[in-house]
């Protein structure tokens, strides 16, 4: 796949999802960036702003297998991964795959399940497999989890463990629509949902080729060092007691490669790293107690820390294109 073909398919997906999600082009673009970078996306916001609709629209634009898991307090880990059932005829246990066996898994309100159930996704999100009764089962490829969650201060929610948050490549917030977008939503959905008319834009082999293309996008040593300096500085910042992990460095660069490809470039710019630093890094960071004592929530403190670190990190000098 060449750059123009990739760009054509990507713009088709953005347009298709944009017909369902009014007035949120940045959220739609970030969601597609994560999908093309083989990451997982966390969409956090108050109820009713279109979190699940964005996840469903992106999933429907790709002609692959899609499952949806509604996370509830009584959900069990086996409800996600699957379970071995004894077959009376063959006198043997047979594995029945759970809903995690799909190309795109929509986890709705993930933080309404207990931490034990949330942890059922840890292996699948990192290793693309699940282990049941001592046997490992490979997941589909490509594989992406798009999870939604309500703010942790809302009733009936559990905070996601640090290990779970670290497996999400990026976190985005939808926010309320502006006046024009909300009026358009009323008109468009008066008689039917635009999601019903959304047809797949790419099939699974095409999506796989797009992901392969993103892998080939060039990252110069100077840009790599720039990304590493930003991540390492989060581990030394006085406002943070837990900085970003090496996994965050990998995912920041992968996301930057996808962003460059979406812009029609075959190389990553420092601007790509800058633009993705907050969505990729902020949700992984833990502020110190002193930083949140004034009533400022943890995510706001982490976001401000990332922006301050990016602004203070010197931009590399030199051509970012291959020599």
TITOR-872502 format. One record per residue: y, x, z of N, C-alpha, C in turn; residue in one letter. Coordinates in steps of 0.05 Angstrom, whole numbers, plus 5000, padded with zeros to 4 digits. Each point is the difference from the previous one (the first is absolute). Layout:
<torgus>
Y;X;Z;Y;X;Z;Y;X;Z;A
...
</torgus>
This chain:
<torgus>
4976;5017;5000;5024;4983;5000;5025;5018;5000;X
5019;4994;4982;5025;5015;4999;5022;4985;5016;X
5023;5013;5002;5021;4990;5017;5010;4973;4990;X
5003;4996;4974;5011;4975;4990;4981;4977;5005;X
4974;5005;4996;4980;4979;5005;5000;4993;5030;X
5000;5020;5017;5001;4995;5029;5025;4983;5007;X
5022;5008;4989;5025;4986;5007;4999;4971;4991;X
4989;4995;4976;4998;4973;4991;4983;4982;5018;X
4977;5010;5008;4983;4985;5019;5014;4995;5027;X
5013;5022;5010;5013;4998;5026;5022;4979;5000;X
5017;5001;4978;5021;4981;4998;4990;4971;4998;X
4977;4997;4987;4988;4974;4998;4992;4989;5027;X
4988;5017;5017;4993;4992;5027;5025;4993;5016;X
5020;5017;4999;5025;4994;5015;5012;4974;4991;X
5001;4994;4974;5011;4975;4991;4984;4976;5010;X
4973;5003;4998;4983;4978;5008;5003;4994;5030;X
5000;5020;5017;5003;4995;5029;5028;4991;5006;X
5020;5009;4984;5027;4991;5004;5005;4971;4994;X
4982;4987;4984;5003;4972;4996;4991;4983;5024;X
4986;5013;5018;4991;4986;5025;5017;5007;5024;X
5009;5025;5001;5016;5010;5023;5029;5002;4990;X
5017;4982;5009;5028;4999;4990;5017;5019;5017;X
5016;5017;4986;5021;5015;5013;4990;5024;5017;X
4975;5009;4996;4990;5022;5016;4988;5022;4982;X
5015;5011;4981;4989;5019;4982;4991;5026;5013;X
5014;5009;5021;4993;5024;5014;4973;4997;5014;X
4995;4977;5013;4974;4996;5013;4978;4998;4980;X
5005;4988;4977;4979;4998;4979;4994;5027;4989;X
5021;5016;4995;4995;5027;4989;4985;5018;5020;X
5007;4999;5026;4986;5016;5019;4971;4991;5002;X
4994;4974;4999;4973;4991;5001;4984;5010;4976;X
5011;5000;4976;4986;5011;4977;4997;5030;5002;X
5020;5014;5011;4998;5029;5004;4976;5007;5017;X
4996;4985;5022;4978;5005;5018;4973;4994;4986;X
4999;4979;4984;4975;4993;4986;4993;5023;4980;X
5020;5010;4986;4994;5021;4980;4995;5027;5013;X
5009;5004;5025;4995;5025;5014;4974;4999;5017;X
4985;4978;4997;4974;4997;5014;5004;4999;5030;X
5022;4987;5008;5005;4997;5028;4996;4972;5010;X
5008;4995;5025;4999;4974;5012;5028;4992;5010;X
5006;4974;4998;5027;4991;5005;5000;4982;5024;X
5020;5004;5018;5005;4982;5023;5026;4986;4996;X
5000;4973;5000;5024;4984;4996;5005;4987;5027;X
5022;5007;5012;5007;4990;5027;5026;4984;4999;X
4999;4976;5010;5024;4984;5002;4994;4974;5015;X
5021;4984;5004;4996;4974;5013;4985;4981;4982;X
4988;4979;5011;4985;4981;4982;5018;4986;4980;X
4988;4995;4977;5014;4983;4980;5018;5014;4980;X
5000;5026;4999;5018;5014;4982;4985;5010;4975;X
4975;4994;4996;4986;5007;4976;4982;5024;5001;X
4992;5008;5024;4982;5024;5003;4974;4995;4985;X
4987;4978;5007;4974;4994;4988;5003;4994;4970;X
5021;4987;4993;5005;4994;4971;5002;5026;4984;X
5014;5020;5010;5002;5026;4986;4972;5012;4997;X
4984;5000;5022;4974;5011;4998;4982;4986;4980;X
5002;4973;5000;4983;4984;4981;5010;5004;4971;X
5026;5002;4996;5010;5003;4973;4992;5027;4988;X
5002;5022;5017;4992;5026;4990;4970;5000;4994;X
4985;4988;5017;4971;4999;4996;4993;4984;4975;X
5014;4978;4995;4994;4984;4977;5008;5013;4974;X
5019;5018;5001;5009;5014;4975;4979;5019;4990;X
4980;5007;5017;4979;5018;4992;4974;4984;4999;X
4986;5003;4978;4975;4984;4996;4976;5014;5013;X
5002;5002;5027;4978;5012;5015;4991;4980;5021;X
4982;5008;5017;4990;4983;5021;5020;5000;5023;X
5006;4977;5011;5020;4997;5021;4988;4983;5022;X
5002;5009;5025;4992;4984;5023;5023;4998;5019;X
4999;4980;5017;5021;4996;5020;4987;4996;5027;X
5009;5014;5020;4990;4998;5027;5023;4989;5018;X
4995;4977;5012;5020;4990;5019;4993;5010;5027;X
5017;5018;5010;4994;5013;5026;5008;4980;5023;X
4981;4995;5017;5003;4982;5023;4989;5014;5025;X
5007;4991;5024;4990;5013;5024;4969;4999;5003;X
4987;4981;4987;4971;4998;5003;4985;5014;4977;X
5014;5013;4982;4987;5014;4978;4985;5024;5011;X
4976;5005;4989;4983;5022;5008;4999;5022;4979;X
4994;5025;5008;4999;5021;4980;4980;4994;4978;X
4977;4987;5006;4980;4994;4980;5010;4979;4980;X
5020;4984;5008;5012;4981;4982;5016;5014;4977;X
5006;5025;5004;5015;5016;4981;4981;5018;4984;X
4984;5015;5013;4983;5020;4987;4974;4989;4988;X
4990;4978;5012;4974;4990;4992;4979;5004;5022;X
4977;4990;4996;4979;5001;5021;4972;5001;4987;X
4982;5013;5013;4972;5001;4991;4985;4976;5011;X
4987;4985;4982;4985;4976;5007;4970;5004;4994;X
4983;4991;5018;4971;5004;4996;4990;4979;4980;X
4987;5010;4979;4988;4983;4979;4971;4994;5008;X
4994;4975;5004;4973;4993;5009;4979;5005;4978;X
5009;4998;4975;4980;5003;4978;4993;5030;4996;X
5021;5017;5000;4995;5028;4995;4994;5016;5026;X
5004;4986;5023;4996;5013;5026;5017;5025;5003;X
5024;4998;4991;5018;5023;5002;5029;4990;5003;X
5017;5018;5011;5028;4993;5003;5014;5005;4974;X
5017;4981;4992;5016;5002;4975;5030;4999;5008;X
5015;5017;4987;5029;5001;5006;5015;4979;4983;X
5015;4984;5014;5017;4980;4987;5029;5010;5002;X
5012;5009;4977;5027;5011;5001;5020;4980;5010;X
5020;5010;5014;5022;4984;5010;5023;5000;4980;X
5022;4987;5007;5022;4997;4981;5015;5026;4994;X
4994;5022;5015;5012;5025;4994;4990;5012;4974;X
4978;4989;4990;4989;5010;4974;5014;4985;4977;X
5023;5011;4993;5017;4989;4978;5019;5022;4991;X
5012;4996;4977;5020;5020;4991;5026;4998;5015;X
5008;4976;5006;5025;4995;5015;4993;4981;5023;X
5004;5010;5025;4994;4984;5023;5027;4992;5013;X
5005;4975;5003;5024;4990;5012;4993;4993;5029;X
5012;5015;5018;4997;4995;5029;5024;4985;5011;X
4996;4974;5004;5023;4984;5008;5003;4999;5030;X
5024;5007;5009;5007;5001;5029;4980;5018;5015;X
4999;5024;4991;4980;5019;5010;5003;5005;5030;X
5024;4998;5011;5004;5005;5028;4995;4976;5018;X
4988;4979;4989;4991;4977;5017;4971;5004;5009;X
4986;5020;4989;4973;5006;5009;5001;5021;5022;X
4978;5002;5015;4998;5019;5021;4999;5028;4989;X
5008;5020;5016;4998;5028;4991;4972;5008;4991;X
4979;4989;5013;4973;5006;4992;4995;4991;4971;X
5009;4976;4993;4996;4990;4973;5018;5016;4980;X
5024;5006;5008;5017;5016;4982;4987;5026;4993;X
4986;5012;5020;4988;5026;4995;4977;4999;4980;X
4991;4976;4993;4978;4998;4980;5010;5009;4973;X
5026;5002;4996;5011;5008;4975;5004;5030;4998;X
4998;5015;5022;5007;5028;5000;4984;5016;4980;X
4973;4997;5001;4983;5016;4983;5004;4992;4971;X
5002;4974;4995;5003;4991;4972;5026;5009;4987;X
5022;5000;5016;5026;5008;4989;5002;5030;4994;X
4986;5016;5016;5001;5029;4997;4978;5011;4982;X
4976;4991;5004;4977;5012;4986;4988;4982;4978;X
5012;4977;4996;4991;4981;4979;4970;4994;5003;X
4992;4996;5025;4972;4992;5005;4999;4986;5027;X
4978;4986;5005;4996;4988;5027;4971;5008;5008;X
4997;5004;5026;4974;5007;5011;4991;4978;5018;X
4977;4988;4994;4988;4979;5015;4971;5007;5006;X
4993;4999;5026;4973;5006;5008;4991;5028;4991;X
5019;5019;5000;4993;5027;4993;4999;5006;4970;X
5005;4981;4984;5000;5004;4971;5028;4996;4988;X
5008;5019;4983;5026;4999;4988;4999;4985;4973;X
5020;4984;4995;5002;4985;4975;5027;5005;4987;X
4999;5009;4975;5025;5007;4986;5015;4974;4992;X
5026;5001;5002;5017;4978;4992;5007;5002;4971;X
5012;4979;4990;5007;4999;4971;5022;5020;4994;X
5003;5007;4975;5021;5018;4992;5014;4988;4975;X
5027;4999;5001;5018;5007;5021;4999;4981;5023;X
5010;5009;5024;4999;4984;5024;5027;5002;5014;X
5012;4977;5006;5026;4999;5013;5000;4977;5021;X
5011;5006;5023;5004;4980;5020;5030;4993;5001;X
5007;4975;4997;5028;4991;5003;5000;4981;5024;X
5011;5010;5022;5000;4985;5025;5028;4989;5007;X
5001;4977;5011;5025;4989;5011;4998;4999;5030;X
5023;5002;5013;5000;4997;5029;5027;4989;5009;X
5000;4986;5022;5024;4990;5012;5011;5020;5020;X
5026;5000;5006;5010;5019;5019;4985;4998;5027;X
4997;5023;5013;4983;5001;5024;5011;4984;5023;X
5025;4993;4999;5011;4985;5023;4994;4970;4997;X
4988;4991;4978;4993;4972;4997;4974;4994;5015;X
4997;4974;5007;4977;4992;5016;4974;5004;4985;X
4979;5008;5015;4973;5001;4988;4996;5025;4983;X
5015;5021;5003;4996;5024;4984;4992;5023;5017;X
4985;5019;4987;4992;5025;5013;5013;5022;4984;X
5009;5020;5014;5012;5024;4986;4978;5015;4985;X
5005;5007;4975;4980;5016;4985;4997;5028;5013;X
4976;5010;5004;4996;5027;5010;5013;5021;4981;X
5007;5023;5012;5012;5021;4983;4982;5008;4977;X
4974;5002;5006;4981;5008;4978;5000;4980;4978;X
5003;4974;5006;5001;4979;4979;5025;5002;4984;X
5023;5003;5013;5025;5002;4986;5001;5025;4982;X
4987;5021;5009;5001;5025;4984;4985;4998;4974;X
4982;4980;4998;4984;4997;4976;5015;4983;4978;X
5022;4988;5008;5016;4985;4981;5019;5020;4987;X
4999;5002;4973;5018;5018;4986;5029;4993;5005;X
5006;4975;4999;5028;4992;5003;5002;4973;5015;X
5023;4997;5013;5007;4974;5013;5026;4990;4988;X
5000;4975;4993;5025;4988;4990;5006;4974;5015;X
5025;4992;4998;5008;4974;5012;5013;4983;4978;X
4993;4975;5000;5010;4982;4978;5029;4993;5005;X
5007;4992;5025;5027;4990;5005;5004;4972;4989;X
5022;4987;5009;5006;4974;4990;5012;5002;4972;X
4995;4980;4983;5012;5000;4973;5030;4994;5002;X
5015;5010;4980;5028;4993;4999;5003;4971;4989;X
5025;4991;4998;5005;4972;4992;4988;4994;4972;X
5005;5018;4981;4991;4996;4973;4970;4999;4998;X
4987;5018;5014;4971;5001;4999;4987;4976;5014;X
5012;4991;5021;4989;4977;5014;5004;4974;4984;X
5022;4998;4986;5004;4977;4983;4980;5000;4976;X
4996;5024;4989;4981;5003;4978;4972;4993;5010;X
4993;5007;5025;4974;4993;5011;4997;4970;5002;X
5020;4985;5008;4999;4971;5002;4995;4988;4972;X
5014;5010;4980;4996;4989;4973;4973;5006;4989;X
4991;5025;5003;4975;5009;4988;4976;4987;5012;X
5002;4992;5025;4976;4991;5015;5002;4970;5007;X
5017;4986;4985;5004;4971;5006;4975;4985;4992;X
4988;5007;4978;4977;4985;4990;4974;5016;5001;X
5001;5027;5000;4976;5016;5001;5007;5028;5009;X
4979;5014;5009;5004;5028;5009;4999;5018;4975;X
5019;5019;4998;4999;5019;4977;4975;5018;5001;X
4988;5001;5024;4976;5017;5002;4977;4988;4984;X
5000;4974;4997;4978;4987;4984;5001;5007;4971;X
5024;5007;4990;5003;5007;4972;4998;5029;4994;X
4996;5016;5021;4999;5029;4997;4973;5009;4990;X
4999;5012;4976;4976;5009;4988;4998;5031;5004;X
4976;5011;5000;4997;5029;5003;5014;5014;4977;X
5013;5022;5007;5014;5016;4980;4983;5023;4990;X
4984;5012;5018;4982;5022;4993;4973;4994;5011;X
4980;5010;4986;4973;4998;5011;4993;5024;5017;X
4977;5000;5011;4993;5021;5019;4998;5028;4987;X
4987;5003;4977;5000;5026;4987;5028;5011;4994;X
5018;4982;4992;5028;5008;4995;5014;5010;5025;X
4996;4985;5022;5011;5009;5025;4989;5027;5008;X
4974;5004;4996;4988;5026;5007;5013;5023;4983;X
5005;4994;4975;5013;5021;4983;5029;5005;5009;X
5014;4979;5009;5027;5003;5010;5000;5018;5025;X
4980;4995;5017;4998;5017;5025;4994;5029;4992;X
4982;5003;4980;4994;5028;4991;5025;5013;4989;X
5017;4985;4986;5024;5011;4989;5019;5010;5022;X
5002;4984;5021;5018;5007;5022;4991;5026;5013;X
4974;5005;5001;4990;5025;5011;5010;5024;4985;X
5005;4997;4974;5008;5022;4983;5030;5007;5001;X
5015;4983;5013;5029;5005;5002;5005;5026;5015;X
5017;5017;4990;5004;5027;5010;5019;5000;5024;X
4992;5015;5021;5017;5005;5023;5004;5030;5003;X
5024;5009;4997;5006;5029;5001;4996;5010;5029;X
4994;5026;5003;4998;5011;5027;5025;4996;5017;X
5023;5000;4988;5025;4996;5015;5001;4971;5012;X
4992;4981;4984;5000;4972;5009;4978;4996;5021;X
4977;5013;4997;4980;4999;5020;5010;5010;5027;X
5013;5023;4999;5011;5012;5024;5021;4982;5013;X
5016;4986;4983;5020;4982;5010;4987;4977;5016;X
4979;4988;4988;4985;4979;5014;4988;5009;5026;X
4989;5024;5000;4987;5011;5024;5021;5005;5022;X
5023;5010;4992;5021;5006;5020;5010;4974;5013;X
5002;4979;4985;5008;4974;5011;4980;4991;5021;X
4974;5000;4992;4979;4991;5018;4998;5017;5025;X
5001;5026;4997;4998;5018;5023;5024;4997;5019;X
5023;4994;4990;5023;4996;5017;4997;4975;5018;X
4985;4980;4990;4996;4977;5018;4984;5007;5025;X
4984;5021;4998;4984;5009;5023;5017;5015;5021;X
5024;5008;4993;5017;5015;5018;5025;4985;5008;X
5004;4976;4989;5024;4985;5006;5001;4990;5029;X
5023;5003;5013;5002;4994;5028;4997;4970;5006;X
5005;4983;4980;4998;4971;5004;4972;4990;4996;X
4981;5017;4992;4973;4991;4994;4980;5015;5017;X
4981;4985;5011;4978;5012;5015;4975;5003;4984;X
4999;4987;4977;4977;5003;4982;5011;5001;4971;X
4997;5023;4987;5009;5003;4973;4980;4991;4980;X
5006;5004;4974;4982;4992;4979;4977;5019;4997;X
4977;4990;4992;4975;5016;4998;4999;5014;4972;X
4981;5019;4997;4996;5011;4974;4992;4979;4979;X
4986;4979;5009;4994;4978;4982;5025;4988;4988;X
5021;4999;5017;5026;4989;4990;5012;5018;4978;X
4996;5026;5003;5010;5018;4979;4987;4995;4973;X
4973;4997;5001;4985;4995;4976;5009;4973;4987;X
5004;4980;5017;5006;4974;4989;5029;4998;4991;X
5018;5016;5012;5027;5001;4991;5002;5011;4972;X
4985;5022;4995;5000;5012;4974;4987;4982;4979;X
4978;4988;5007;4986;4982;4982;5018;4976;4992;X
5014;4989;5020;5018;4978;4994;5023;5009;4982;X
5010;5024;5005;5022;5011;4983;4990;5003;4971;X
4975;5008;4996;4990;5003;4973;4999;4973;4986;X
4991;4979;5015;5000;4973;4988;5028;4991;4994;X
5019;5005;5017;5028;4992;4996;5011;5014;4975;X
4994;5026;4997;5009;5014;4976;4988;4988;4975;X
4975;4993;5000;4987;4988;4977;5013;4973;4993;X
5007;4985;5021;5013;4974;4995;5027;5003;4987;X
5013;5023;5005;5026;5006;4988;4997;5013;4973;X
4975;5003;4990;4996;5011;4974;5001;5031;4999;X
4997;5012;5023;5000;5029;5002;4972;5011;5005;X
4995;5025;4991;4974;5013;5004;5003;5021;5022;X
5021;5000;5015;5004;5019;5021;5016;4986;5023;X
4996;5010;5024;5013;4988;5024;5026;5014;5006;X
5020;4984;5007;5026;5011;5008;5002;4998;5031;X
5017;5016;5012;5005;4996;5029;5010;4972;5007;X
5014;4987;4981;5009;4972;5004;4976;4981;5005;X
4978;5005;4986;4976;4984;5004;4990;5002;5029;X
5000;5024;5010;4992;5005;5028;5019;4987;5019;X
5027;5003;4995;5020;4988;5017;4996;4969;5002;X
4997;4988;4977;4999;4970;4998;4976;4989;5015;X
4978;5015;5002;4976;4990;5012;4995;5010;5029;X
5018;5017;5010;4996;5012;5026;4999;4978;5022;X
5018;4981;4999;5001;4980;5021;4975;4981;4999;X
4994;4988;4976;4976;4983;5000;4974;5014;5005;X
4998;5026;4994;4975;5014;5004;4998;5012;5028;X
5022;5009;5012;4999;5014;5025;5007;4984;5025;X
5019;4982;4998;5012;4988;5024;4979;4985;5017;X
4982;4985;4988;4981;4984;5015;4979;5017;5015;X
4998;5026;4993;4981;5018;5013;5012;5013;5025;X
5026;4999;5004;5013;5016;5020;5002;4984;5026;X
4999;5015;5023;5004;4988;5026;5024;5012;5013;X
5021;4984;5006;5024;5012;5013;4994;5006;5030;X
5016;5016;5011;4999;5005;5029;5010;4976;5015;X
4992;4998;5025;5010;4977;5017;5030;5001;5003;X
5011;5024;5000;5029;5002;5003;5014;4989;4975;X
4988;5002;4977;5013;4991;4975;5001;4969;4999;X
4980;4987;5013;4999;4971;4999;5010;4986;5025;X
5010;5016;5019;5009;4988;5026;5024;4983;4997;X
5016;5004;4979;5024;4984;4996;4995;4972;4988;X
4975;4994;4995;4992;4975;4988;4995;5000;4970;X
5004;5023;4988;4994;5003;4972;4970;5001;4996;X
4990;4985;4980;4971;4999;4997;4990;5027;4987;X
4974;5004;5003;4988;5026;4992;5003;5005;4970;X
4996;4980;4984;5002;5004;4971;5028;5008;4991;X
5020;4988;5012;5027;5006;4993;5006;5029;5008;X
4991;5009;5023;5004;5028;5008;4986;5019;4981;X
4975;4993;4993;4985;5017;4981;5013;5001;4973;X
5010;4977;4990;5013;4999;4974;5025;5018;5000;X
5016;4997;5021;5025;5017;5002;4993;5029;5001;X
4978;5007;5014;4992;5028;5002;4992;5011;4973;X
4985;4984;4985;4991;5009;4973;5025;5005;4982;X
5018;4981;5001;5024;5003;4983;5016;5024;5008;X
5002;5005;5026;5015;5023;5009;4986;5026;4991;X
4974;5001;5002;4985;5024;4993;5002;5005;4970;X
4998;4979;4983;5003;5003;4971;5027;5010;4993;X
5021;4990;5013;5027;5008;4994;5005;5029;5008;X
4986;5010;5020;5004;5027;5010;4982;5020;4986;X
4981;4992;4985;4981;5018;4986;5012;5009;4974;X
5002;5026;4996;5012;5010;4975;4983;4993;4976;X
5013;4991;4979;4987;4992;4975;4992;5026;4985;X
4976;5001;4989;4991;5024;4986;5016;5005;4975;X
5004;5025;4994;5015;5008;4976;4980;5011;4980;X
5003;4990;4975;4981;5009;4980;4989;4976;4984;X
4990;5005;4977;4990;4979;4982;4974;4988;5012;X
4999;4973;5002;4975;4988;5010;4979;4996;4978;X
5006;5008;4975;4982;4996;4978;4981;5024;4998;X
4976;4997;4988;4982;5022;4997;5012;5023;4983;X
4994;5024;5008;5011;5023;4985;4984;5005;4975;X
</torgus>
